[in-house]
Amino acid sequence: MEAEDPQLKRLRWRARRGTRELDALFGGWLEEHFAQADDTQRMAFDQLLDAQDPDLWDWVMGHARPPRKDWQSIIDDIRTRHRL
């Protein structure tokens, strides 16, 4: 059995948010995109998870835009995946 990537394991824990909706949105992006993501995108996702849940929610709902373009790219992926 292959050992799980420690970075992926840590990000799975960090993607668990205060609501089921955010858990599903960010956990889903992690499961679908992590393997193909380059180091820069992985780091951006990790840093995005430092944001507060209300900000993340506003961004994925389209009520506001994150301050960084790389974060917006991830948010756009999430919104496209869920047709938000």
N, C-alpha and C positions, 0 to 999 in steps of 0.2 A: 504494500500500500504506500502510495506517495504521500510525503508530508505536505501539509498545506502551507502555502506561502505565508510567512509571518506578517507581511505587510497587508495582505488580503484579509487575514484573520483580524488584525487590528482595525482595518477600515470597516469591516463588517460590524464590529462593536461600535465604532464611532458613527456609523450610518443609522444606528438605532436612535430615533429621535423621540420627542415627547408625544407624538401622535402616530396612530397606525398609518395615516395617509402619508406623512413624511417618511416613515419607516419604509413603506412600499415604494415610494418614488425614488428615494436615494439608495435604498438597498437594491432595488431593481436595476438602477443605472450601474451600480457596482457589479452586480452579477452579469450583466449583459456587455459591459464595456471594459472592465478591468483588464481582461486577458489581452485585448487588442490595443489598449492604451499605451502610449509611450510614457517614459519617466516624467516628462513635463506635465502631461495630462493627469497622471496619477498624483503628482504633487499638488496640482491645482485642486483636484477633488478633495484631497486630504485637508488643504487649507480652507476650502469652501465649507467643510464640516465644522470649522471654528465659528461660523456665523450663528447667530441666534435663530431659533426656530421661527419666530414671527417674520424675520427678514427672509428666511428660506421660503416660507409660505407665500409671502408677497411676491417674491421673484418667480416661483413656479406658477403662481396664479396670474402673472402678468401685470400685477398692480404696481410693480417697481422693477428696476433693473439693478443687478449687482454692479459694484464699482469696478470690476475687472472683466475684461473681454474673455479671458479663458474660463472664468466662472459662467459668463453668459452662454458660452458654447455648451457647457455641461447642462445648464438650465434649459437651453433650447432643445438638447437631446431628450431631456426628461419630458418636456412639454410635447414634443413630437411623438414620443413613445406613448404618451397617455392622451394625446389629442386635447391638451388643455388650452 
